[in-house]
Amino acid sequence: MHMSGSSSVINMDDDNYAGHALADFLLQLENYNPSIPDSVVAYYLNMSGFESQDPRLIRLVALAAQKFLSDIANDALQHCKMRTSSQMNQSKNPKGPKEKKFVMTMEDLVPALQEYGIQAKKPHYFV
């Protein structure tokens, strides 16, 4: 691929480039410590019928799960910020420059999960 305005040419289809990038990524996975422990990921992979002895593959799945959870938490935070800002605008009671602390509630989490196709609702004993 040739980029306009640049004198360098990068060929993304080059097998050597792709192989080098994959090798670097796999090396980084070996040293990466995901938030979700390998044993937890391996357990759920085994429960779904998948088994692998390669710890890099388990860490790759852990990284994907971590990204998925991070995206949901970030979306829920955005819902929380919108909800609290609309409540603050209604009350019109400024208390000076304070650092805001946000609390994730089901009210914020449910719409964030729905964006990813997950239906969640409160158990009947919390209603």
Backbone bond lengths (Angstrom), bond angles and torsions (degrees), N, CA, C in turn:
res aa  C-N    CA-C-N  psi(-1)  N-CA   C-N-CA  omega(-1)  CA-C   N-CA-C  phi
1 M - - - 1.438 - - 1.516 107.59 -
2 H 1.301 116.40 132.69 1.451 121.72 179.15 1.514 108.50 -105.62
3 M 1.316 116.15 128.23 1.459 121.08 -179.82 1.514 108.34 -97.29
4 S 1.337 116.90 129.53 1.460 119.93 -178.84 1.523 110.13 -67.80
5 G 1.298 116.38 142.31 1.457 121.46 179.53 1.520 112.90 81.62
6 S 1.307 116.70 4.12 1.450 120.26 -179.24 1.517 108.65 -128.08
7 S 1.308 116.55 142.39 1.459 119.28 -178.91 1.519 112.15 -89.26
8 S 1.332 117.76 -7.09 1.458 119.61 -179.25 1.520 110.17 -90.76
9 V 1.305 115.51 145.62 1.460 122.41 178.93 1.523 107.15 -118.20
10 I 1.353 115.45 125.46 1.457 120.43 178.43 1.512 107.50 -113.75
11 N 1.298 116.85 123.25 1.445 121.46 178.48 1.523 107.94 -101.98
12 M 1.346 116.60 101.23 1.454 121.55 -177.38 1.525 112.20 -70.54
13 D 1.321 117.17 -19.63 1.457 120.29 -178.08 1.528 112.24 -83.89
14 D 1.290 117.35 -4.55 1.452 121.55 -178.87 1.523 109.77 -65.98
15 D 1.317 117.84 121.12 1.472 122.28 -178.60 1.519 111.79 -59.99
16 N 1.327 116.86 -35.07 1.455 120.57 179.76 1.524 110.84 -63.86
17 Y 1.336 116.91 -42.79 1.462 121.67 179.58 1.526 110.43 -64.28
18 A 1.325 117.26 -46.53 1.467 121.90 -179.04 1.526 110.32 -64.94
19 G 1.305 116.67 -42.01 1.460 120.28 179.30 1.516 112.09 -64.94
20 H 1.323 115.96 -37.89 1.462 121.34 178.96 1.532 110.60 -67.94
21 A 1.338 116.25 -42.83 1.467 120.64 179.27 1.528 110.56 -64.43
22 L 1.324 117.32 -41.22 1.462 121.21 178.88 1.523 110.99 -66.58
23 A 1.297 117.36 -40.79 1.464 120.83 178.42 1.531 110.69 -63.58
24 D 1.331 116.75 -41.65 1.469 120.17 177.45 1.520 111.24 -63.76
25 F 1.335 116.10 -42.22 1.463 120.22 179.43 1.526 111.32 -63.91
26 L 1.319 117.70 -43.81 1.468 121.08 178.56 1.522 111.57 -64.35
27 L 1.317 117.12 -35.43 1.457 120.89 176.53 1.522 110.22 -65.52
28 Q 1.325 117.17 -40.48 1.461 120.87 178.00 1.524 110.76 -66.22
29 L 1.338 117.93 -35.29 1.466 121.05 178.67 1.524 111.63 -64.60
30 E 1.343 116.67 -34.26 1.458 119.84 179.33 1.523 111.48 -62.71
31 N 1.321 116.97 -34.86 1.461 121.54 -177.39 1.522 113.15 -94.74
32 Y 1.336 118.57 -5.16 1.457 122.64 -176.49 1.530 109.93 -83.69
33 N 1.324 115.66 135.20 1.456 120.99 177.58 1.530 108.12 -111.96
34 P 1.339 118.32 98.36 1.460 120.46 -175.71 1.527 112.16 -71.07
35 S 1.329 115.68 161.91 1.465 121.19 178.94 1.523 111.20 -66.97
36 I 1.317 116.60 -33.39 1.462 121.20 178.05 1.526 107.26 -91.18
37 P 1.340 117.13 120.54 1.472 119.68 -176.94 1.528 112.68 -60.78
38 D 1.328 115.53 148.56 1.464 121.64 179.86 1.526 111.59 -56.33
39 S 1.326 116.99 -38.50 1.468 120.09 -177.51 1.527 111.55 -64.76
40 V 1.323 117.27 -36.26 1.470 121.02 178.66 1.522 109.94 -68.44
41 V 1.321 116.88 -45.32 1.459 120.82 179.17 1.521 110.33 -63.61
42 A 1.324 117.21 -44.44 1.468 121.06 179.61 1.530 110.38 -61.99
43 Y 1.328 117.78 -39.35 1.464 121.25 179.28 1.524 110.49 -60.62
44 Y 1.334 117.13 -49.70 1.462 120.06 -178.51 1.527 112.39 -70.13
45 L 1.316 117.41 -31.88 1.460 119.43 173.72 1.521 110.19 -65.42
46 N 1.334 117.26 -42.27 1.465 120.75 177.84 1.523 111.40 -64.45
47 M 1.345 116.94 -37.89 1.468 120.67 179.34 1.532 110.93 -64.24
48 S 1.331 116.66 -29.24 1.466 120.06 179.95 1.528 111.80 -89.70
49 G 1.333 117.58 0.75 1.455 121.05 176.61 1.513 114.83 96.90
50 F 1.321 118.09 11.19 1.456 121.84 -178.86 1.522 108.95 -109.70
51 E 1.318 116.43 133.11 1.456 119.82 178.34 1.517 109.19 -135.68
52 S 1.332 115.28 133.53 1.455 120.43 179.45 1.523 108.94 -144.34
53 Q 1.309 115.50 141.68 1.455 121.10 176.40 1.531 111.49 -95.77
54 D 1.315 116.39 -4.42 1.464 121.42 -178.45 1.534 109.39 -86.15
55 P 1.323 118.19 110.38 1.470 119.78 -178.38 1.528 112.92 -64.96
56 R 1.332 117.57 -23.85 1.460 119.76 178.29 1.521 111.19 -67.15
57 L 1.325 116.90 -36.15 1.462 120.70 178.51 1.527 110.62 -68.26
58 I 1.318 116.40 -40.00 1.465 121.10 177.16 1.525 109.97 -64.23
59 R 1.311 116.85 -40.66 1.476 120.04 178.04 1.520 111.77 -69.21
60 L 1.314 117.75 -31.41 1.455 120.88 176.17 1.534 110.33 -64.29
61 V 1.332 116.85 -43.14 1.465 120.98 177.13 1.527 109.39 -66.01
62 A 1.335 117.71 -40.11 1.468 121.43 178.07 1.523 110.60 -62.37
63 L 1.312 117.12 -39.54 1.466 121.66 178.71 1.530 110.45 -65.25
64 A 1.331 116.99 -41.74 1.465 120.81 178.28 1.530 110.62 -65.03
65 A 1.338 117.03 -41.59 1.466 120.77 178.50 1.527 110.52 -65.80
66 Q 1.311 116.82 -41.05 1.465 121.61 178.70 1.526 110.33 -61.84
67 K 1.316 117.09 -42.65 1.471 121.64 177.68 1.524 110.59 -63.11
68 F 1.331 117.03 -42.73 1.454 121.98 179.62 1.528 110.58 -61.34
69 L 1.327 117.11 -47.66 1.463 121.15 179.40 1.526 111.47 -65.81
70 S 1.306 116.38 -37.66 1.464 120.82 178.37 1.525 111.13 -64.11
71 D 1.323 116.84 -41.22 1.464 120.88 178.09 1.526 110.97 -63.34
72 I 1.329 117.28 -42.79 1.463 121.01 179.04 1.524 110.23 -64.45
73 A 1.331 117.42 -44.71 1.464 120.80 179.82 1.523 111.07 -63.42
74 N 1.321 117.38 -39.79 1.460 121.20 178.32 1.525 111.09 -65.06
75 D 1.327 116.95 -42.80 1.467 120.04 177.70 1.521 111.10 -64.16
76 A 1.339 117.47 -39.89 1.464 120.77 177.51 1.526 110.41 -64.32
77 L 1.322 117.64 -37.09 1.459 121.19 176.60 1.525 110.75 -62.85
78 Q 1.327 116.82 -40.90 1.462 119.75 178.56 1.529 110.95 -64.30
79 H 1.340 116.58 -39.30 1.466 120.12 176.38 1.533 109.82 -63.91
80 C 1.323 116.72 -41.09 1.466 121.54 179.68 1.523 110.38 -63.17
81 K 1.326 117.09 -43.60 1.465 120.80 179.54 1.521 111.15 -63.11
82 M 1.330 116.33 -41.00 1.471 118.87 179.14 1.528 110.17 -66.58
83 R 1.326 116.78 -41.11 1.465 120.97 -178.95 1.526 110.73 -65.24
84 T 1.328 117.21 -46.22 1.465 119.99 -178.29 1.521 111.99 -70.84
85 S 1.337 117.51 -33.07 1.467 118.84 178.41 1.521 110.36 -69.19
86 S 1.325 117.24 -35.73 1.469 118.36 178.16 1.523 110.25 -71.08
87 Q 1.332 118.15 -33.22 1.463 120.98 176.49 1.525 110.42 -69.56
88 M 1.328 117.13 -37.67 1.468 121.42 179.07 1.524 110.15 -66.82
89 N 1.345 116.90 -38.56 1.463 120.43 179.27 1.522 111.48 -66.62
90 Q 1.333 116.17 -32.61 1.461 119.68 179.72 1.518 111.45 -73.66
91 S 1.330 117.27 -37.69 1.467 120.42 -177.80 1.529 112.20 -79.65
92 K 1.326 117.04 -30.47 1.473 123.06 179.64 1.525 111.75 48.16
93 N 1.321 115.07 51.35 1.456 121.04 -179.62 1.532 108.87 -125.39
94 P 1.336 117.99 76.32 1.465 119.66 -179.43 1.525 110.94 -69.68
95 K 1.317 114.92 132.06 1.467 119.89 -179.07 1.527 110.81 -113.21
96 G 1.295 117.49 32.36 1.459 120.59 177.72 1.514 111.30 83.46
97 P 1.337 116.05 179.79 1.466 120.21 -178.20 1.533 111.09 -77.63
98 K 1.328 116.26 90.36 1.466 121.40 176.06 1.520 108.95 -108.72
99 E 1.284 114.76 150.49 1.459 119.07 176.08 1.520 108.30 -76.89
100 K 1.329 116.00 125.69 1.456 120.80 -177.67 1.518 110.17 -80.88
101 K 1.312 115.18 138.35 1.458 121.24 172.96 1.511 107.06 -116.21
102 F 1.299 115.66 132.19 1.444 121.00 -176.94 1.525 109.85 -106.52
103 V 1.321 115.32 143.62 1.460 122.09 177.70 1.521 107.26 -118.76
104 M 1.339 116.42 122.58 1.446 120.32 178.84 1.522 108.89 -76.54
105 T 1.311 116.05 126.72 1.457 121.30 177.76 1.527 108.45 -120.47
106 M 1.317 115.13 170.15 1.460 119.38 175.83 1.526 110.46 -60.66
107 E 1.328 115.94 -29.87 1.466 121.23 178.73 1.532 110.60 -61.32
108 D 1.317 117.18 -29.39 1.462 122.19 178.83 1.529 111.38 -91.84
109 L 1.315 116.09 -36.10 1.461 120.93 -174.03 1.522 112.92 -74.98
110 V 1.337 117.51 -38.18 1.465 120.59 -176.42 1.531 112.00 -59.13
111 P 1.361 119.78 -49.47 1.474 117.60 179.11 1.530 113.06 -65.91
112 A 1.324 117.19 -32.44 1.462 119.74 178.35 1.527 110.39 -66.28
113 L 1.328 116.73 -40.93 1.460 120.20 178.35 1.523 111.31 -68.26
114 Q 1.331 117.07 -36.55 1.462 120.55 179.88 1.520 111.69 -62.09
115 E 1.322 117.18 -31.04 1.468 120.47 177.55 1.527 111.26 -63.53
116 Y 1.325 116.86 -23.08 1.466 121.89 179.74 1.522 111.86 -104.21
117 G 1.337 116.74 10.87 1.454 120.61 176.55 1.514 114.74 81.12
118 I 1.327 117.66 19.39 1.461 121.56 -179.39 1.519 108.42 -108.73
119 Q 1.327 116.29 122.84 1.460 121.05 178.86 1.528 108.11 -93.75
120 A 1.314 116.46 124.74 1.469 122.11 179.49 1.513 108.68 -130.57
121 K 1.312 115.74 144.14 1.461 120.58 175.73 1.514 108.44 -149.71
122 K 1.327 115.18 157.70 1.452 120.33 179.66 1.519 109.90 -67.53
123 P 1.335 117.06 143.34 1.461 118.90 173.13 1.530 109.67 -62.31
124 H 1.336 116.85 152.66 1.448 121.26 -174.61 1.535 113.32 -59.93
125 Y 1.335 117.89 -26.20 1.444 119.74 -178.21 1.533 112.73 -79.66
126 F 1.348 119.57 -4.26 1.454 122.67 175.03 1.523 112.15 -100.88
127 V 1.301 117.78 -6.53 1.465 120.87 -175.89 1.486 111.11 -75.81
